[in-house]
Amino acid sequence: MIGMAMPSPSIGAGVMPQQLKFNGYGRYAGLLCHSADTVVFEDDLYPTALHLFEAHKFLGGRPDLAERIRQCQRVEDVTALSAEMEDFARQDWGNVALAKMDEVLYLKFRQHSELRTLLLGTLPSELVYVESGDPFWGDGAGSGRNELGHSLMRVRDRLRAEGRL
């Protein structure tokens, strides 16, 4: 079942599978950057990690546009709004986007102990974001890059190394 870690019949109960697949439904939906969990960054409250991630495209050069994203009411509209303003995005965004996603997710999981516990509880599984329509962040129907899963595993490793249990 997608979104739930189900033990394999060959693995004893309570042991995590080698690969944990998740999406926007079920127990692991909170791992997504668009889950309804706020993130504080530089004293500003962002409605979701996605709001902060998209705002990072503009924070350095166009804070007014970053603020429009932060104030966006519906998470469903955040990426479209960001895309409308892409001409004003930082020029190096393609080079820093993955590091910014790691930073944003790190803040999210530091600020929400229940989500941090959920993420750390996925050890030692490989995390796979099941999203057939997104070959970059998701599994892209089996041929995608799964960058969200990779980012979550980097954040999980960082939190574990820091002893943030």
Salt bridges, closest charged atoms under 4 A:
GLU54 OE1 - LYS57 NZ 2.68
ASP64 OD2 - ARG62 NH2 2.73
GLU67 OE2 - ARG70 NH2 2.80
GLU76 OE1 - ARG74 NH1 3.98
ASP77 OD2 - ARG74 NE 3.05
ASP92 OD1 - ARG90 NE 2.60
ASP102 OD2 - ARG154 NE 2.66
GLU103 OE2 - HIS56 NE2 3.92
GLU103 OE1 - LYS100 NZ 3.43
GLU114 OE2 - HIS112 ND1 3.72
GLU147 OE2 - ARG145 NH2 2.89
GLU162 OE2 - ARG158 NE 3.34
GLU162 OE1 - ARG164 NE 2.86
